[in-house]
Amino acid sequence: MSTAGPEEDWRRLAPRTLLAGVAVLCGVAGGAALPAFLSLSSGSRPLWQAATWVLAGVVLIVGGGSAADLVRLRRTRYRVGPDRVDLHTGLLVVKRRSLARERIRSVDLTANPLERLLGLVKVRIGTGEHTDGESTLELDLVTRAEGEHLRRTLLARAAGAVTDPTYDGLLAGLDPHWIRYAPASFVAPLLGGAAAGAVMQVSDWFGAQEEVIHWIGDRFEDVSLPWMIADLALLATVAGVVGALGLWIEMWWNYRLEREPGGTLRVRRGLLTARSVSLEERRLRGVELVEPLGVRLFHAARVDAVATGLAQDDDDRHGDLKNLLPPAPRAVAERVAAQVLREAEPPLGAPLAAHPRAARARRVRRALWAGLGPPVLLAVLGLRLTPVLLYVAAGVGAVLTPLALLLARDAYRNLGHGISGAYLVTRSGTFRRSTVALRRTGVIGWTVRQSWFQRRAGVLTLSATTAAGEGAYDVHDAGESQGLAFAAEAVPDLIAPFLETPEARSPGVPPDEVRGRGTGPPWRAP
């Protein structure tokens, strides 16, 4: 850790931080004051006494919070030196943090509407390591100009580093037509349920939950129970769609994906809360094409980065730093992926090898368990309790079983793997189909997993281990010879020393005898 230098080397947070803090505290105090005033005034206390108590609480909250912010502002300072970035803060417990500039992998800027109005941003400087927040420095808050200066300075390449002097500028910009994919995501029904729960919770705060329930019951007084459930589900769906549209606008408005000089990808987006995320291309190991089921039905996909240094802390609220492109037409997603990787053709569109029929059989068996399990359980309960459950079991089985089989067929068709130039490609998933193009030089190891059921079926699961993204990407239920040959071809000499070769067999012993007549793995333990 660097030592403290001259006072002029240190910088302080923006003084306007106090204004932002006061505004937030006033909002919090006002939100708490209204129900408190209603509660006090509804009792035996006079209105003036209730107002006095509430006003005193507001003054205490705003004054105490502002004093704490002032102390934090006076006790926080940071310095950007030639080799390290230092941050000193705290009054009773003084914290002194320092990051080596050569380890810095990200400088992200965020600003909510109030901070944007005041010209402030929060700067998050990180190394992308999982160290319980110790690898991240947060400057809360600095001026917008200072934040941009820090981003450019800290992400600058070291002197003498080999860089590509060319850059493409704008790679992708917002197309308002992409908003049509927002209601197709799984977020819409979740938001609908959350809206219904919020109405009940707020009504409970004001002691009006029973009135709300009675009001809803009066609206559906002459409607049968099934139609009432259908109508409420429709209202929740409409609320979810509206919420999904609003969330999409908030997240992706003003979206721009740019390549800056020096080899840095920058994503800027956000309507109310503006965000700027920078990613050095030298940390990029590939891309991931994400297709949730609803979005896939409209032939759209999202593009995520597979890169080192994007690891999130446990308390990180921004888990979307890897997003490079919102859900967009698949052709657009593949084009952007190719541009990000500087490839003439998108490796994500390469033809993939199909997996053996045993992989399909495994998924069909799982589908039958999922489709027939609940009906059988309902039927057993119906035999012991009431015959009505028998009809329910028949209806559930008639709906669940074909649907489960259809999803199993889709899951099998989505399995695939292949090699496209410098990348290995793997695809899997039904509700969330994922196609990953991973740079072969970024693979640092292979993990071969084979359960007892997989061994009987003659399939295995390969995991390509990498220091980027999720850390490992799987090839599910590939044939034994097929999967191992793929691993050996994708990354030569990495898994080859552990494979059985004809030279390793005993003279005159058939291959099946060496492998235990098909029950043993075609590789050797290290």
FIKEDO-974494 format. One record per residue: x, y, z of N, C-alpha, C, O in turn. Coordinates in steps of 0.02 Angstrom, whole numbers, plus 50000, padded with zeros to 5 digits. Each point is the difference from the previous one (the first is absolute). Layout:
N
XYZXYZXYZXYZ;...
***
This chain:
526
500424994050000499585006050000500445006250000500495000650037;499315004049920500405006049996499875004450061499464999750030;501025004249987499945004550058499715006649979499985001749941;499815002150108499705006549986500535004749975500555000550027;499265003049922500465004849972499805007050016499625001150048;500625003749915499815006950012499255000949996499654996549963;500115008450074499285001150003499715001549932499434998149987;500955005349969499725001849935499924994049955499655000549949;500664993850067499914994049959499344996650013499774996049959;499915005650096499384996650018499415004149975500015006249998;499464990249983499395003249977499434998050047500034995050034;499445009149965499434998750042499384999049957499995001849941;499504995450089499364999049965499685006849986500185005150030;499354994949924499685006249980499585002850058499634996250031;500425010349984499605002950054499254999449989499614999950047;500184999649888499294999349986499724993450025499394998949998;501044996750025499774993750030499535001350058499534996250011;500595009250026499565001750057499295001549976499524998150033;500425005449911499335001549974499634993649981499404999350015;500954996149954499694993749982499774996250062499464997250002;500975002850050499824996650062499405003250034499574996450025;500405010249977499445003550031499354998449963499494998950032;500545001149902499394998549961499754993050014499404998950008;501054996349996499804993250014499704999450070499504996650010;500825006550038499764999850069499315003250007499584997650037;500315007949926499355003250002499464995449972499454999650027;500724996849920499524995349972499854994350048499424998050008;501104999350024499894994650048499595002550060499544996650022;500645009250003499645002750058499285001649982499554998850040;500345003849900499315001549980499594993749992499414999950019;500894994849953499644993749993499824996950067499474996950007;500975003950042499854997350067499555004650040499644997650044;500365008849941499615004850040499254999349989499615000750047;500184997849890499284999849986499654994550039499525001450036;500704992249959499654994950041500075001250075499554998350038;501035004549983500085001450072499505005350023499724999450054;500195005849906499525005350018499294997350001499625001650046;500204994349905499324997149999499894995650061499464999950028;501064996349991499934995650057499925003950066499594998250041;500825007149968499975003950061499365004150005499695000550053;500115002449890499405004350001499354996150007499495002750021;500534990749963499394996050006499854998150072499454997850015;501045003150029499894998450070499725005950038499635004149973;500554996250092499735005350043500435006349998499825005050031;500754994849934500445005849998499695005449956499704998549949;500385008050070499785005549956500455000449938500564997550000;499185005849948500365000449937500665003650007500504998049971;499515007450069500625003950007500544995950034500595000749983;499224995050064500504995950034500274994749954500604998649999;498964998349961500224995049951500475003249949500514997149982;499305008949994500425003449951500685001850030500514999649966;499505002350098500635001850033500464993950004500605000549986;499134993850035500404994050005500274997949931500584998149994;499005002249956500214998049932500545004849975500494997849970;499415008850040500485004949977500674999050035500535000649969;499454997950096500624998850036500374993949972500615000049995;499014994849988500314994149970500315001549933500554997649984;499115006549975500265001949935500655003950008500504998649965;499505006350081500615003950012500574995650024500575000949979;499284994350064500514995650026500294995749944500614999149996;498964998249961500244995749945500425004049951500564998049983;499185007749995500355004049950500645002950029500534999849969;499425003150092500595003050030500544994950016500595001149985;499224993350045500494994950017500324996949939500614999049997;498984999649952500284997249939500475004849965500524998149974;499295008350024500425005049968500665000950037500525000849969;499454999050097500635000550039500464994049985500605000849993;499104993350002500404994149985500315000649930500584998249989;499035004449963500275000949932500565005150000500494999249964;499445006250076500525005050003500654997150028500545001449975;499404994550077500594996850028500324995449949500615000049992;498984996049973500274995549949500345003949944500534998049976;499175007650005500305004149947500675002950022500485000149961;499565002250101500625003050024500544994750012500605001549996;499204992450020500484994850017500174995349942500394995350008;499345006049933500134995849942500445003749951499855005749982;500684991149996500445002949949500304994349960500084994450025;500095007149914500294994949956500575003149960500055006149993;500364989549981500585002349961500144994949945499984994050010;500165008749930500194995949943500745001249987500195005249972;500224990150047500715000649990500224996449936499584997149965;501065003150020500254996649940499934992450003499954996849948;500045000350112499984992850007499394997450038499804994349991;499895010050052499464997650043499455005250005500105006049987;499314991650032499435004350017499854998950073499884994450021;500125011050019499904999650072499345003350019499795004949970;499894992250082499385002850027500044999550076500094994650028;499845011150005499995000450073499335002850023499785005149975;499904991450071499355002350024499904997450071500364995650023;499145007250012499834997750068500195005050053500465003949992;499164995950064500145004450057500254995950060500585000750020;498984995250007500214995850056500424994149976500514998350029;499254998649917500374994649968500265002549933499615000949953;501035000450042500305002849940500184994249953500364995450018;499395005249921500154995049949500475003049948499885005449974;500644991050011500475002149949500064994449949500264994750015;499515006749925499984995049947500455002349944500075006049988;500224989249977500455001649945499964994449947499994994150017;499985007949920500004995349944500575001749953500125005849984;500234989149993500515001049950499665001549933499544996549980;500695008549985499685002049937500044994649948499564999449957;500964996550044500074994749951499484994550009499884996149954;499815003550105499494995050014499295002549987499534996150001;500395010449986499345002849990499724997549933500325000649948;499074996550054499694997249942499355003549980499774999149944;499955004950100499375003349983499945006650037500205000650058;499525004349908499825006450030499305001649975499925002249943;499584996750098499305000849980499715006150033500135001550059;499465002149903499685006150024499254999050002499704997649952;499985004350103499284999750006499755006450032500355003150040;499044998849942499705006250028499254999449996499724998849946;499945002050111499275000050000499755007049979500415004549991;498934996450000499765006549975500225006050042500195005249973;499804994150093500215005650043500745001649989500195005849996;500234989050001500715001049990500135003049931500455004249992;499184993649958500085003049933499815007450000500335004149968;499144997550069499795007050005500545004350031500105005849981;500264991450068500545003750034500674999349965500505002850023;499534993449922500634999249964500504995650035500605001149996;499154993850040500424995550039499964992949973499514998249967;501004997850046500004992949982500344996150056500415002650037;499404991049968500354995450045500504996149959499824997249947;500795002650075500544996549964500174993650037500145000150060;499844994449904500154993450029500624997349965499984998549940;500575001050096500644997749973500124992950026500014999050061;500074996249894500064993150022500534996249962500215001949945;500004992650086500484995449968499664993749974500324996049967;499025003150048499654994249975500154993650038499894994649973;500345005950089500174994150039499484999050056499705004950023;500214988849998499544998550055500395000550066500314995150021;499675010650010500365000850064499575003750050500255004150039;499094994549960499545003150048500035007650000499995003150053;500044999849888499995007249993500675003450009500045006149989;500484990250030500655003150011500345001849935500515003650001;499244994149943500315001549935499645005749965500105000949940;499495002850096499605005349969500065006450041499974999950062;500115005749904499985006650031499405003849972499895000049939;499725003150105499435003949978500095007350022500135001450058;499795003149894500025007150014499285002649993499735000449945;499985001450112499295001750002499925006950034499935000250062;500075005349901499935000949928500535005049977500295003650041;499834996749892500455004949971499645003349942499474997749979;500815007749995499695003449944500044995649937500424995549996;499135005749957499994996149939500655000649962500254995149973;500035010950023500635001049965500564996150034500434997049966;499585003050101500524996350036499924992449989500494996549994;498885001150003499894993049988500254997849932500314994749993;499545009349956500244998449933500775000249996500314995849967;499985009150068500735000450001500314993850033500494997249976;499215000650080500254994050033499934993849956500454995849997;498995003749968499894994249956500524999649946500294994749987;499845011049980500495000149946500704998750026500404996549969;499765006550088500674999450028500154992950024500544997349985;499004999850052500144993550031499954994249951500284994750012;499365006249933499954994749950500505000849943500014996049954;500415009250050500505001049948500504994250000500194997750054;500015000149887500504994649996500675002450025500165006049998;500234989450026500685001650022500415002449941499904997849943;500565006650071500425002649947500384994349967500294995750033;499715004449901500374995049964499614993749986500254995549966;499125004050059499614994049987499804999749927499895005249969;500064988950005499814999149930499255000649994499634996250031;500145008649930499295001149992499835000649927500435001549958;498944997450027499755000849932499795007349993499545002250034;500785001749923499845007149996499325001249968499735005550005;499984989449961499365001049967499444998550049500074996050046;499385007449944499404998550040499405001649957500045003949953;499394992950064499415000349959499495005250023499495000949967;500645002550088499515004850024499374996650023500034995350041;499395006949934499354997350021499904993149970500004999249939;499904995850104499854993249978499254998649998499764996449957;499885006550090499274999050003499685005750038500285002450049;499154999749928499615005250033499294997650011499794994949973;499845008950067499334998050019499535000249939499985004949964;499644989850027499454999749953499364999650040499884994950033;499695010249966499394999950041499564993949987499604998250043;500464998749898499584994249985500174994150045499604995450006;500995004650024500194994350042499584999650063500024994850034;499605010449982499614999950061499454994749996499734997950051;500114999849888499484994949994500194993350031499584995850013;501075003350001500214993750031499965000250076500074994850033;499815011149996499985000550073499444995950031500134996550049;499245003849925499484996050032500094992549992499684996150035;500765001749919500104992849989500464996850051500074993950001;500245010150042500464997250049499624997450060499415001550009;500944994750033499694997350061499895005550052499694998750052;500575007349936499925005450048499275002350003499775002150054;499874997649890499325002649997499534996750051499695003750039;500244989749963499554997150051500245001350071499595000750045;501064999549965500265001450067499815007050022499815001150058;500235003749896499815006850016499255000550014499795003950043;499814992249920499285000050012499844997550070499605003150036;500724991449985499904997650068500255004950052499695000950052;500885002349933500275005050047499535006050007499935002750055;499754999349890499535005650003499404998350044499795004150041;499954989849952499434998050042500214999750073499645002350044;500954995049970500254999950069500115006950028499885001150059;500365003549899500125006850024499355003550019499985003650049;499484995249912499365003150016499754997650068499765003950041;500314989549970499774997350064500435002550058499745001450054;500924999249935500445002250054499875007350018499975001750059;499965002649890499885007150013499325000950035499945004050046;499564992249933499355000650033500034997650072499655002650043;500784992549970500094997750069500335005350044499835000850058;500655003049912500325005350038499505005250026500065002650055;499434998849903499515005050018499384996950031499495003450010;500544990150007499444996750032499394999349956499444999750025;500665000149909499444999749954500014993749958499694999749947;500654995150077500054993949959499324996649993499834997549946;499785002350108499344996949996499555003749952499624996949962;500425009850038499595003949954500194998549927499574999649957;501084999750030500214998449932499744993249979499774999149944;500264995950102499754993449983499255000149988499764996949953;499875006750089499285000649990499835003649934499534998249965;500875006950019499885003749937500104995449940499605000149953;500934995850049500114995449945499444994849997499774998249946;500004999550113499464995250001499355002949972499634996549966;500235009950049499405003249973500025000549924499494999349967;501125001950005500055000649927499854993349965499754999949944;500394994650091499904993449969499444996250035500004993850002;499525009950024499464996850038499584995349957499794994750022;500095007349916499574996049955500414995849952499734997549950;500915001550064500444996249955500184993550035500134999950060;499884994649902500184993550028500745000050020500395004149977;499794991250067500684999750027500524999049945500525003450001;499374992049950500524999349947500105006349959500575001849984;498875001750000500085006249961500335005550042500375004149974;499494996050091500325005050042500754998850002500405004749996;499814988950011500714998550000500325001949933500555002749999;499104995849946500265001849934500075007549992500495002549972;499005001250051500035007449994500575002950042500365004449977;499734993150084500555002450042500674998349969500475004050003;499594989949968500624998249967500135004649940500585001849988;498904999949976500085004549943500225007050022500445003049970;499264999550084500215006550026500724999950024500385004749988;499824989850045500704999550022500474999649940500555002750002;499244993949945500414999649940500095006849967500545001949980;498905001950016500055006749971500465004450043500415003749973;499524995950093500455003850044500724997949990500455004250000;499674989249992500674997649988500295002449935500595001749996;499004998549951500245002449935500195007350004500525002149975;499055001950058500155007150008500645000950040500425004249983;499654991950071500615000550040500624997949961500535003150008;499414991649951500584997849960500205005349949500595001049988;498925002349982500165005349953500355005850036500505002649975;499244999350083500335005450038500704998150022500455004249998;499654989650024500664997850021500495000049942500585001950007;499184995949934500445000049941500215007149982500585001249985;498945003550017500175006949983500515002850049500475003449981;499434995150084500475002550050500694997049990500505003650009;499554990049974500654996749995500375001649935500615000950001;499034999649943500345000049935499935006449961500275000549945;499385004550082499945006349963500695003249993500414999650045;499705003749898500655003249985500574994949994500585001750011;499254992149972500504994749995500485001249941499795001849945;500854997350069500525000449949500564995150018500234999850057;499984996349893500584995750008500545002649953499915000249939;500665001950090500535003249961500664996650013500124997350054;500315002949895500704998050009500415006349999500015003749951;500344997550104500405006150007500724998749980500224994250000;500155011049984500714999149984500374996750057499875001450059;500604994249925500374996550051499724993250017500274996550042;499175001549925499734993450011499564999450061500124995550041;499385008849966499534999850056499295000149974499835004349959;499774991050064499295000049984499635003850055500124998950059;499435005449920499635004150050499264999449986499775001149944;499854997350108499274999649996499715005650042500155000650060;499445003649909499665005450035499254999149992499764998949944;499875001650111499284999049997499675002750063500345001650048;499004998849950499615002050058499635006549988500275004849974;499094995350047499595006049993500065004350064500215005749997;499594991550059500045003650063500684999150033500335004850017;499874988949991500664998550027500484998549943499964994749969;500475010150016500484999249945500584995750022500255000650057;499984995049899500554995550016500484999849942499814999949941;500834999850076500544999449950500464994450023500305000550053;499754994149907500414994250016500534999349946499844999949941;500794999550079500564999449954500314993050007500074997550056;500124999649888500294993449998500594999949952499925001549941;500674996850084500594999649958499964993749956499844994650025;500305006149912499954994349954500504994650017499884994149985;500685007650044500494994850017499744995450054500284994650010;499195007450025499704995650051499434995849971499714995950036;500125005249901499434996549969500224993049978500494999349965;499134995750056500154993049982499464997049955500064994349978;499425009450010499464997549957499365003850013500005005050036;499454992449936499355003050010499494994550011500114994249983;499335007750046499454995350014499365002849971499825005750013;499844990249947499365001849971499454997050045499944993950004;499685010350029499504997850049499315000949969499825005449976;499794989050024499345000149970499494997050049499874994049997;499835010050047499454997550041499434997649955499925002249943;499684993150083499504996749959499535004949966499894999549939;499845005350098499545004749971500325004349946499705001349948;500925000950064500365004149951500184995849940499995002549943;500194991250068500204995649944499424998849952500114999249940;499285000750086499414999049956499945005649949499704999049947;500585006850068499995005749954500665000749962500145005249970;500284989550032500644999849963500455005850021500285003549958;499774997550108500425005350026500494997050051499924994350021;500595009549997500514997750046500365005950030499995005549973;500334993250085500425005050034500724997849996500154994149997;500315010750003500724998549996500335002150065499945005750022;500414989650010500395001250060500744998949987500184996149956;500235007250081500734999249993500244994350045499764999350057;500704996849918500364995150040500715002950009500414999449955;499715003650102500625003750011500254999050071499614998650045;501035002349963500295000050067499895006850032499915005049966;500094995150100499945006350035499295002550008499905005750020;499594990149965499315002050009499694996550059499394999850006;501014997350038499744996750059499655005050045500235005750008;499214992250022499605004550041500114998550074500084994250019;499925011050021500034999150072499334997550025499495000749966;500504996450094499394997250028499475005450009499404998549994;500805007750021499525005350012499905004449939499725005550006;500514992249937499955004249940499285000049975499704994749993;500035011149994499315000549976499975000449924499465000249972;501114999949995500015000849928500264993649969500594999449984;498974995650008500204993649973499974999749925500054994549972;499885011149993499915000049928500585003549964499905002749946;500694997250084500575003449969500214996649935500325003149958;499514990550034500224996349940499545001149941500174997849945;499265005550063499535000949945500295004849948500165005750015;499904991949923500245004149945499445002349954500065005349969;499404990850027499455001749954499354997650031499964994450024;499525009949976499354997750026499694995049951500264999149945;499204997550074499664995549953499855003549934499655005149999;500624992249947499945002949934499934994349950500124994250018;499685007249919499964994749951500644995949997500555002750006;499384990749985500584995650004500535002049950500604999650014;499205002649926500495002049950500415006050025500615000349990;499065004350044500365005850028500464997750056500575002350004;499194993150038500424997650055500634996549974500545001050026;499394994949922500584996649972500485004949968500614999150005;499125006049963500455005049969500395003850053500605001149992;499065000950062500355003650054500514995550033500555002350016;499284991449993500494995350030500624999449956500564999950026;499364999849909500574999549955500425006450003500614999749999;499065006150005500385006350004500385000550066500565002450001;499134995450053500335000250065500624995749999500525001950028;499444992249940500564995449997500485001549943500514996649993;499345008549966500415001749942500054994149952500544998449975;498894998350013499984994449954499575001949940499525003750006;500684993649935499615001449940499324996550002499505002949978;500474991050049499394996350006499884998350074500484998650036;498895001649986499874998650071500114992650016499694995749968;500755002750079500104992950018499394996850030499944993950001;499595010250024499394997250030499554996849949499574996050017;500525005749919499584997149948500304993849969499734997649951;500824999850075500324994149971499564993950010499654999550051;500354995749901499614993850009500284995950058500604999450008;498954997950032500194996350060499844992649992499524998149966;500894997850065499914992849998499424998050045499945002550056;499634992949920499444997550039500254995050052500524996949990;499125002450065500174995350052499644993449989499494999949966;500754994650063499704993549987499294999450025499775004250040;499884990549937499304999050020499934998750075499485001250029;501054996350001499974998950072499875006550038499674999950051;500585005749924499875006550031499265001749996499715002850046;499984995649897499285001249993499604995550047499525002250031;500694991549975499654995450044500035002450073499504999450036;501065003249985500065002650068499525005750012499705000450054;500215003949898499555005750008499274997849997499575002950034;500284992149926499324997549998499814996750067499445001050024;501024995350005499864996950065499875005450053499544999450040;500875005749960499895005450049499325003449988499665001750048;500164999149889499365003249984499424995750024499505002750025;500554990749967499464995750023499935000250076499455000150027;501125000150008499975000750073499665006650019499585000150045;500615005349921499715006650016499275000449981499605003350034;500214993449909499315000549977499524995250034499415001650009;500834992550011499574995050031500025000150076499554997450032;500985005449997500065000050073499425003650035499684996950042;500185009549943499445003350034499324996649989499634999350048;500194998549890499364996549993499954993750041499474998650028;501074997549975499984993950040499895001750074499614996750034;500745008449991499915002050069499285002350013499714998250051;500015005749903499305002250008499524994149997499504999850037;500654995449920499564994249995500014996050065499484997750023;501115001450007500044996450063499615003750055499634996950038;500435009649964499625003950049499264999649986499594999950046;500224999849889499304999549983499694993450021499434999850022;500964994849973499744993550022499904999850076499574996350024;500815007650013499964999850073499565005550028499734999450055;500195006149907499635005850027499345001249964499474998950029;500575003349909499405001849963500094998549926500545001149973;498944996349994500054998449928500125006149956500214999349943;499665006750083500105006049959500735000549978500145002249945;500324995850099500715000449984500194995449942500505001249966;499104993650022500144995649943499915003849934500394999249954;499085004950042499895004049940500555005349993500235001549945;499965001450112500555004949998500644996649976500375002949960;499774991150065500604996449978499994998649926500515000749966;498914997450008499954998749928500135006349960500344999949948;499385005850075500125006249963500715002350003500295002249950;500014997250110500715002050006500454995749957500455002549967;499424990950033500414995549959499915001449926500484999649962;498915002050017499885001449929500355006349977500165000749941;499975004050105500345006249982500754999450010500395001949956;499824995450101500715000150017500414995149957500545001749978;499204992450010500404994949965500185002149929500594999749983;498945002449974500215002249933500465006150002500475000549960;499405004050087500435005950005500714998050020500495002649973;499574992950076500664997750021500374996549944500605001049991;499054994849971500324996549944500215005049946500534999149969;499075006050019500185005049951500635003850021500445001349959;499605000450105500605003450025500614995449998500555002349988;499354991250025500554995349996500274999649929500604999849989;498954999949963500224999949930500385006349982500514999749966;499255006150058500355006349987500685000150034500485002449971;499564994950090500634999950036500514995849962500595001849997;499194992649975500474995849962500235003549936500594999749982;498955003449984500185003549937500475005850013500385001949955;499605000950105500445005650015500704997950020500445004250004;499664989450007500684997750017500445000249938499794998249946;500835004050063500475000149944500675002850021500065003650050;500444994649911500685002650012500374999849934499834996249955;500695007950041500405000249939500595004750007500105003050053;500284997549895500595004449997499925004649941499864997949944;500245008550068499955005149948500635004450003500035004850038;500464993449922500625003849999500364999850067500184994650024;499915011250006500375000450063499544999050060500225001050057;499154996949933499524999550054499694993050003499894996949948;499985000950112499584994150009499315002550019499935005050036;499554991649940499315002350007499614994450034500054994249981;499565007550069499564995350033499325003250011499945006050014;499534989849980499325002750007499584995150040500064993949991;499505008750052499554995850040499475004550030500065006149999;499424990750029499495003750036499345000249963499974999649939;499495001050099499325000549972499685006550021499875004349958;500014996650106499715006350024500505005749991499805005849991;500844992650010500525005049987500534996749956500484997150026;499435003349909500494997049955500625004549996499955006149988;500624990950022500635003750002500484997149949500134994050000;500135010349957500524998049952500625004050015500005006249996;500544990350022500625003250021500544998849948500124994349980;500205011049998500604999649958500595002050044500085005850017;500334989350001500565001050046500654999249962500114994949966;500335010050041500654999749967500394993950025500064998950060;500194997249893500334993750019500625001250042500174995950043;500175009649944500605001550041499825002050071500445000350043;498915001249970499795001950067499814994050043499855000950059;500154993049912499834994050039500624997750037500524998849970;499435000750095500584998150041499934992950028500454997650034;499004999049952499924993250024499334997149980499555003649978;500394989850028499394996449985499804995950061500424996950033;498945003049982499734995750051499514995149967499545002149966;500574991550045499584994849971499584997150057500274997350048;499065003149945499554997350051499564994649967499765000949944;500154993650092499594994549974499674996450058500334996450037;499025004749971499634996650053499894992749981500174997949944;499554998250103499874993049987499504999349943500084995549958;499415008850039499504999749947500325002049933499864997049948;500565008150053500355001949939500464994549975500054998949939;500284997650106500454994749980499624994349967500244997149951;499175001350074499594994849969499755002249932499924995949955;499965010850037499765002549936500565001549951499875001249941;500764998750082500565001349956500095007349983500255001749946;499565002850100500095007149989500385002950059500084996850052;500155009349940500375003550053499905007549992499765002449949;500445001350103499965007450000500705002750006500384998450046;499805005949905500655003350000499915007250023499525003349982;500954999150058500005007050022500655003249980500544997950023;499425007249935500595003849981500135005350054499605004750008;500944994650028500175004750054500385006049972500464999249960;499345006750062500325006149978500005005050057499614999450048;500825005649947500045005150052499505005649988500025005150035;499544994249917499545005349981499284997850011499864994050007;499695010949994499294998550003499814995950061500185001750056;499454992949932499764995850054500534995150025499884996450048;500695003549920500544995650023500034993349966500534997049995;498905000549980499974993649965499384999949956499475002650019;500594994549922499454999449953499944992749979500494996949980;498895000450025499894992849994499784998049930499665003749964;500554990250018499734996449943499634994150029500314995150022;499035005249979499594995150036499874993849957499835000549941;500234993850090499794993649972500254998849929499614998249956;501035002850034500314998249937500214992750002500114997250054;499944999649888500244993249999500714999750027500385004849996;499814989450032500654999550031500565001649951500405004550012;499624991949933500535001249950499915006949969500495003449986;498884998550001499865006449969500255005850043500335004549975;499504995350089500195005650044500745000450011500285005549999;500054988850011500725000250012500385002049937500515003550004;499254994349938500325002149938499935007649990500465003349976;498964999450043499895007249995500485003850046500295005049979;499794992750083500455003250046500724999849975500375004950005;499834989349968500684999349975500125004449939500565002649991;498934998349966500085004249941499985007450017500365004049971;499204997850077499925007150017500635002750033500225005549983;500064990850063500615002250035500494994349999500024995950046;500395003649902500474994349994500474999650060500205005150028;499964988849989500494998350052499775001650071500384998850047;499005003949961499785001450067499684993850033500104998850059;499534997449902499684994050026500284993749969499874994550025;500515006249922500274994249965500414995350045499954993949991;500455008650057500394995450041499584995250042500254994950024;499105006649984499584995850042499544995549960499584996550029;500485003649904499574995949958500324993349987500614999449995;498974995449999500234993449981500175000049926499595002349960;500984995350021500214999649930500114992749982500104995950045;499895002449890500124993149981500664997450026500064994050014;500465010349992500654997750024499984998050074500414996150022;499095006650015499974998650072499654993450015500024997750057;499674999149893499654993850012500494994250002500525000249967;499304994650069500414993950002499934996449934499465000249969;501064996550007499974996549935499464994650002499954996050046;499635004149902499504994949992499375001150040499554995849998;500405009850040499405001350040499575005049964500235005449983;499134992950003499565004749964499905006450040500095000150061;499725005349904499905006450034499494999550056500085003250052;499374992849939499494999750052500274996850063499785001650056;500724993749936500284997050060500415005150039500005000050061;500365004349902500395005250034499555004850037500165002350055;499254999349915499545004850030499494996750045499525003250022;500574990449993499524996750043499354998449965499465000450029;500594997849904499414998349960499485005650001499404998750008;500825007349985499555005749993499785003050066499645005050000;500564992250056499785002850065500515004750030499845003550048;500764996849926500525004350027500125006049955499834999849941;500455005450085500135006049961500584999049952500474996450017;499515006849924500554999449952500565004850015500325002649954;499824998650109500565004250020500334997150062499704995850034;500885006449980500374997550058500035005350054500055006049984;499914992050077500085004850055500715002550002500464996049990;499655010350024500685002750002500404997150057500585001750010;
***
